[in-house]
Amino acid sequence: MITIHPYYTFFQGAFRFAEGKKLTQQQYQYLMLFWGIARSKRNVSLLKLHKDPIRDLVGLPLGPEGALFVSSQEFLDLPKEVQVEFLHQREHQLALSITSVGHTSRSTGNAEPFHDKCDCHWVPTMEGTGLEWDRTRTNFEDYEFWIQYIARNILKPWGLRLEGEPCTFGPTLDGATLFHLLLGLDTSHPTVPRLLKRLANSGKVQPSMLDRLVVMPRFVGNISNPLTAAVFLGDRLLTGWLLANGANPNCFEVVTFSDGDKRVSESSWPIVQASVQGKPCFLKLLLEAGASVHVARGPITRKVLLGSPGTVEAPYRNLREMTSLHLAAYHRLFENVRILVLHGADFRRECDFREHRYKYGDHGESTAKDLRVPRGAVEAGFQDAHERHANFQRFCPAYDVLVEKAVSKALKQYDATVRAAVGKRRFLVLGCLS
């Protein structure tokens, strides 16, 4: 479903390939490069001398003014981890990092079919079963042109046909409900709490409605679950409302990539996101609703767009699966540490602090594990922040000493917090048994 707002365009769901067909690995790579590299006007005579192996493998021509050229040889020459990140994360485009032979300046305009058109924002779904919006731009004006162009010039030669739900258009949002715009509401406005109350009292809210909504992608990136997104945005009112109306505090989904790799998505287990919020009220709301403290997933590593009010869980490196307690310790949020330990979080559980390079262990990923309990995450958080800012402090010899003192102080605070929480937990358990 596609819904047009006067200022934004939201896309719900995806176009699927008819008869359940899927993309091959090369077709998936081609469509990602078609999206990721500028559709600039190019010199076809020069392009014929330049290798483009992925395009050749999928049987597509260069097209007028190099419209279908994707500079795949340069892509394949990139480090393997960069290739994998591009294909999996879909958070950046390669137009600035690949300048192929015959790739002219954008100032010369787009190739012939794309004159006066915005960039393409259709990408293959992670599992390769269709096309979906890339969630990076809310004013994707030429969505109809691009889906028709791809269907006619790329998918049709591959024997693929798109199927999708009927689309509804119009700024009046005919047929839409409040659920379509829930995360776009300004809950600081005095009328919004009253609207939410009336909606809850209408008796029409079903938990299944709260599983997956149209969101504001520029605010919440790849998060598709409204509860996780509400926590990410730091919206206490909406978080409480969703939980009160049946949203699952232990929601999770597994994403299957085109190469068969499976990972728990960023939408899963909002308690992981709550652990890095400066306000402990989000943890309390989720725990009261029955959220588990024993879950772990790969943390959100970066904001998709600048200006997002959301909180990145691990801003400095692409960590592997982290528990909520590890992340609270990593950010030195000791009140969150106290709450999690009090509710049974395992402060002896180890997580691997190596950089996560997906499943390509033979392409630069260290095989030596870096296992750390949550206490070790305190120091890791300082180390990552220090490495990030060390270049700006290189003329200050005392900087390393200050960091060392800060780490020592934080570790003492962590130890005291855990001891106090464990003591209170034992007291509460004994009280229940007596």
C-alpha positions as a printed Julia matrix, in Angstrom:
434×3 Matrix{Float64}:
   0.0     0.0     0.0
   1.22    3.51   -0.84
  -0.22    6.52    0.97
   0.42   10.12   -0.1
   0.61   12.86    2.54
   0.83   16.55    1.51
   4.5    16.56    2.53
   5.59   12.93    2.76
   5.13    9.66    0.89
   4.79    6.48    2.92
   5.01    2.97    1.5
   3.63    0.0     3.39
   4.43   -3.56    2.39
   6.28   -4.57   -0.78
   5.73   -5.55   -4.39
   6.24   -9.33   -4.66
   7.36  -11.38   -7.63
   4.57  -13.42   -9.19
   4.5   -17.2    -8.67
   6.74  -16.88   -5.62
   9.88  -16.33   -7.68
  13.09  -15.01   -6.1
  16.1   -13.07   -7.31
  19.39  -14.83   -7.87
  22.35  -13.52   -5.92
  23.64  -11.65   -9.0
  20.21  -10.14   -9.69
  19.99   -8.95   -6.08
  23.46   -7.39   -6.34
  22.57   -5.71   -9.63
  19.41   -4.1    -8.25
  21.29   -2.87   -5.19
  23.97   -1.3    -7.39
  21.31    0.18   -9.7
  19.92    1.88   -6.58
  23.28    2.71   -5.03
  25.11    4.34   -7.95
  24.01    7.6    -9.57
  22.13    7.23  -12.86
  24.41    9.81  -14.5
  24.87   10.33  -18.23
  27.91    8.31  -19.35
  30.04    7.91  -22.46
  28.91    4.58  -23.92
  32.03    4.26  -26.1
  34.2     4.31  -22.98
  31.86    2.05  -21.03
  32.21   -0.69  -23.65
  35.89   -0.9   -22.68
  35.09   -1.08  -18.97
  34.19   -4.34  -17.22
  30.75   -4.59  -15.61
  30.61   -8.32  -14.71
  27.43   -8.37  -12.6
  25.45   -6.63  -15.35
  26.89   -9.06  -17.9
  25.94  -12.05  -15.73
  22.3   -10.93  -15.47
  22.12  -10.33  -19.24
  21.36   -6.6   -19.39
  22.66   -4.1   -21.99
  24.34   -0.78  -21.23
  21.18    1.11  -22.15
  20.96    4.63  -23.62
  23.78    6.83  -22.28
  24.8     3.98  -19.96
  21.45    3.95  -18.13
  21.88    0.34  -16.96
  25.6     0.48  -16.18
  26.36   -0.21  -12.48
  30.2    -0.17  -12.29
  30.14   -3.61  -10.7
  33.86   -4.29  -11.25
  34.74   -1.39   -8.96
  32.2    -2.67   -6.45
  33.77   -6.13   -6.5
  37.2    -4.55   -5.98
  36.05   -3.01   -2.69
  36.92   -4.82    0.59
  34.55   -7.73    1.16
  33.21   -6.26    4.41
  32.28   -3.02    2.59
  30.42   -5.01   -0.05
  28.53   -7.01    2.57
  27.63   -3.93    4.6
  26.27   -2.2     1.51
  24.17   -5.21    0.48
  22.83   -5.89    3.99
  22.53   -2.5     5.69
  21.26   -0.46    2.71
  22.06    2.71    4.66
  24.26    4.53    2.14
  24.76    4.91   -1.56
  28.02    4.35   -3.43
  27.74    7.23   -5.88
  30.51    9.22   -4.17
  32.92    6.32   -3.66
  32.75    4.79   -7.15
  33.84    6.98  -10.07
  34.07    4.62  -13.0
  35.43    5.13  -16.49
  32.87    7.11  -18.42
  31.12    8.23  -15.24
  30.62   11.93  -15.86
  29.81   14.57  -13.29
  26.25   14.77  -12.0
  26.27   18.37  -13.22
  25.88   16.97  -16.76
  22.55   15.48  -15.75
  21.08   12.0   -15.65
  21.12    9.45  -18.43
  18.47    9.85  -21.12
  15.64    7.82  -19.51
  16.02    9.64  -16.19
  16.05   13.3   -17.2
  14.31   15.43  -14.55
  13.76   12.4   -12.3
  14.74   12.09   -8.64
  16.99    9.22   -7.51
  15.53    5.72   -7.4
  14.44    4.56   -3.95
  13.18    1.06   -4.78
  15.39   -1.77   -3.49
  15.03   -5.56   -3.44
  13.61   -7.0    -0.24
  16.18   -8.61    2.04
  15.0   -12.11    1.11
  14.96  -11.28   -2.63
  11.24  -11.93   -3.14
  10.22   -8.47   -4.36
  10.86   -4.73   -4.26
  10.26   -2.27   -1.44
  10.9     1.35   -0.49
  14.4     1.99    0.85
  13.02    4.12    3.72
  15.59    6.87    3.2
  13.48    9.6     1.6
   9.96   10.72    2.38
   9.46   12.85   -0.76
  10.02   10.14   -3.37
   8.05   11.92   -6.08
   8.89    9.66   -9.03
   8.06    6.34   -7.38
   5.64    5.34  -10.18
   8.16    6.07  -12.95
  10.92    4.08  -11.25
   8.83    0.99  -10.47
   7.57    0.91  -14.07
  11.06    1.42  -15.49
  12.55   -1.37  -13.38
   9.65   -3.71  -14.19
   9.9    -3.09  -17.94
  13.67   -2.83  -18.48
  15.16   -5.06  -15.77
  12.64   -7.51  -14.35
  10.86   -8.4   -17.6
  14.08   -9.63  -19.3
  14.63  -11.79  -16.21
  11.17  -13.32  -16.51
   9.94  -11.63  -13.33
   6.61   -9.88  -12.85
   5.58   -7.75   -9.87
   2.39   -8.15   -7.89
   1.2    -5.82   -5.14
  -1.71   -4.5    -3.13
  -3.87   -1.79   -4.71
  -2.39    1.63   -4.07
  -4.4     4.51   -2.62
  -3.47    8.1    -3.34
  -4.58   11.5    -2.16
  -3.71   13.96    0.61
  -6.98   13.22    2.39
  -5.64    9.79    3.44
  -8.95    8.2     2.48
  -9.21    4.75    3.99
  -6.26    5.28    6.34
  -6.46    5.13   10.12
  -4.55    6.74   12.95
  -2.27    3.69   12.95
  -0.74    4.84    9.66
   0.53    8.04   11.26
   0.96    6.94   14.86
   4.71    7.49   15.07
   4.45   10.83   13.31
   2.3    12.33   16.04
   3.73   15.06   18.25
   2.78   13.64   21.64
   3.78   16.88   23.35
   0.72   18.5    21.78
  -2.13   18.56   24.33
  -4.67   17.1    21.9
  -2.69   13.93   21.18
  -3.2    12.23   24.58
  -6.93   12.84   24.19
  -6.87   11.33   20.7
  -5.05    8.26   21.96
  -7.48    7.89   24.84
 -10.49    8.06   22.53
  -8.9     5.51   20.22
  -8.23    3.12   23.11
 -11.79    3.54   24.4
 -13.28    2.85   20.97
 -12.77   -0.88   21.44
 -11.34   -1.21   17.95
  -7.67   -1.56   18.9
  -6.44   -5.12   18.38
  -2.91   -6.25   19.34
  -2.34   -7.48   15.78
  -2.72   -3.88   14.6
   0.34   -2.91   16.65
   2.78   -5.39   15.11
   3.93   -3.49   12.06
   2.9    -0.01   11.01
   3.79    2.59    8.44
   6.47    4.63   10.18
   8.47    7.8     9.55
  11.65    6.21    8.14
  13.72    9.39    8.35
  13.22    9.22   12.11
  13.51    5.52   12.88
  15.63    3.98   10.12
  15.04    0.25    9.65
  12.82   -0.16   12.72
   9.39   -1.35   11.62
   7.86   -2.31   14.98
   5.99    0.65   16.5
   6.86   -0.2    20.12
  10.59   -0.4    19.42
  10.32    2.78   17.35
   8.5     4.62   20.13
  11.26    3.69   22.59
  13.9     4.66   20.0
  12.29    8.09   19.67
  12.14    8.49   23.45
   8.35    8.85   23.36
   7.15    7.78   26.8
   3.47    8.53   26.17
   3.28    6.46   23.01
   5.33    3.63   24.55
   2.93    3.4    27.48
  -0.11    3.62   25.21
   1.11    0.83   22.94
   1.85   -1.46   25.89
  -1.51   -0.69   27.5
  -3.27   -1.63   24.27
  -1.62   -4.99   23.78
   1.72   -4.36   22.04
   4.1    -7.27   22.65
   7.05   -6.22   24.86
   9.0    -9.26   23.61
   8.34   -8.7    19.91
  11.01   -9.97   17.54
  11.53  -10.84   13.9
  14.25  -12.65   11.99
  15.46  -11.18    8.7
  16.71  -13.56    6.0
  19.12  -11.97    3.54
  19.48  -12.91   -0.13
  22.53  -15.1     0.61
  20.61  -17.09    3.25
  22.18  -15.34    6.25
  19.68  -14.84    9.08
  19.81  -12.23   11.84
  17.44  -10.81   14.42
  16.26   -7.42   13.15
  16.69   -4.04   14.82
  12.92   -4.0    15.43
  13.23   -6.84   17.92
  13.11   -6.66   21.72
  12.53   -2.98   22.56
  14.13   -3.56   25.98
  17.51   -3.53   24.21
  16.78   -0.02   22.96
  15.34    1.0    26.34
  18.62    0.06   28.04
  20.44    2.93   26.29
  17.78    5.55   26.99
  18.88    8.12   29.55
  15.46    7.93   31.2
  14.82    4.64   33.05
  11.04    5.02   32.66
  11.18    3.04   29.39
  12.81    0.06   31.09
  10.25    0.2    33.88
   7.31    0.28   31.46
   8.6    -2.69   29.5
   9.53   -4.75   32.55
   6.12   -4.14   34.12
   4.59   -5.42   30.88
   6.64   -8.63   31.03
   9.72   -7.86   28.9
  12.55  -10.39   29.25
  15.98   -9.22   30.45
  17.71  -12.26   28.93
  17.44  -11.41   25.22
  20.25  -10.21   22.96
  20.56   -8.89   19.42
  22.94   -6.91   17.26
  22.73   -3.26   18.36
  21.82   -0.31   16.15
  25.16    1.15   15.1
  24.34    4.38   13.32
  21.59    6.82   12.5
  20.28    6.41    9.01
  19.84   10.15    8.5
  21.25   13.14   10.3
  18.9    14.89   12.69
  17.19   11.75   13.97
  16.16   12.13   17.61
  16.64    8.4    18.19
  19.36    6.86   20.35
  22.03    4.75   18.65
  22.82    1.7    20.77
  26.47    1.23   19.76
  27.65    4.33   17.91
  31.34    3.52   17.43
  31.57    0.0    16.02
  29.44   -2.81   14.63
  29.18   -5.04   17.7
  27.76   -8.54   17.71
  24.79   -9.62   19.84
  24.52   -7.56   23.03
  22.22   -7.97   26.02
  20.43   -4.97   27.45
  22.7    -5.13   30.52
  25.83   -5.07   28.35
  24.55   -1.99   26.52
  23.51   -0.17   29.7
  27.01   -0.8    31.08
  28.58    0.2    27.75
  26.88    3.6    28.03
  27.51    3.87   31.8
  23.8     4.24   32.52
  24.02    2.88   36.03
  20.38    3.4    37.0
  19.46    1.21   34.04
  22.09   -1.3    35.2
  20.49   -1.34   38.65
  16.98   -1.92   37.28
  18.09   -4.72   34.96
  20.1    -6.58   37.62
  17.23   -6.15   40.08
  14.97   -7.89   37.54
  17.33  -10.82   37.09
  19.69   -9.78   34.3
  22.77  -12.02   34.27
  25.83   -9.9    35.09
  28.07  -12.95   34.44
  26.88  -13.55   30.87
  29.56  -13.03   28.22
  29.12  -11.34   24.86
  31.64  -11.16   22.01
  32.93   -7.62   21.47
  34.59   -8.36   18.14
  33.5    -6.33   15.15
  30.68   -8.21   13.43
  31.47   -8.89    9.76
  28.42  -11.06    9.17
  29.41  -14.56    8.09
  32.46  -13.7     6.0
  35.03  -14.81    8.58
  37.73  -15.34    5.99
  37.7   -11.72    4.85
  39.41   -9.75    7.58
  37.4   -10.83   10.62
  39.5   -11.87   13.61
  38.82  -15.42   14.76
  39.94  -14.61   18.33
  36.91  -13.99   20.51
  36.7   -10.93   22.75
  34.31  -12.21   25.41
  33.28   -9.72   28.08
  30.82   -9.72   30.93
  28.79   -6.5    31.37
  31.52   -5.1    33.64
  33.91   -5.35   30.7
  31.44   -3.38   28.59
  32.03   -0.35   30.82
  35.68   -0.22   29.78
  34.83   -1.07   26.16
  32.49    1.92   25.97
  35.24    4.22   27.21
  37.75    2.67   24.81
  35.5     3.14   21.8
  34.7     6.74   22.69
  38.39    7.41   23.39
  39.51    5.99   20.03
  36.87    8.07   18.3
  38.07   11.31   19.85
  41.77   10.59   20.41
  42.83   12.39   17.23
  41.37   15.6    18.54
  43.27   15.21   21.83
  46.65   14.11   20.46
  48.37   17.27   21.7
  47.1    16.74   25.26
  49.43   14.27   27.06
  47.17   14.24   30.11
  44.17   13.0    28.12
  44.99    9.29   28.49
  45.46    9.76   32.23
  42.06   11.42   32.5
  40.44    8.56   30.58
  42.1     5.97   32.82
  40.82    7.73   35.94
  37.33    7.99   34.45
  37.32    4.25   33.65
  38.41    3.39   37.19
  35.7     5.59   38.67
  33.03    4.12   36.39
  34.02    0.54   37.25
  33.73    1.3    40.97
  30.29    2.8    40.36
  29.25   -0.23   38.32
  30.43   -2.64   41.04
  28.57   -0.72   43.73
  25.4    -0.61   41.61
  25.44   -4.36   40.93
  26.14   -5.24   44.58
  23.26   -3.06   45.76
  20.86   -4.51   43.17
  21.85   -8.11   43.95
  21.43   -7.45   47.68
  17.96   -6.01   47.16
  17.01   -8.86   44.84
  17.99  -11.44   47.46
  16.05   -9.52   50.1
  12.93   -9.51   47.91
  13.29  -13.24   47.18
  13.64  -14.07   50.87
  10.63  -11.88   51.62
   8.54  -13.82   49.12
   9.63  -17.15   50.63
   8.93  -16.2    54.23
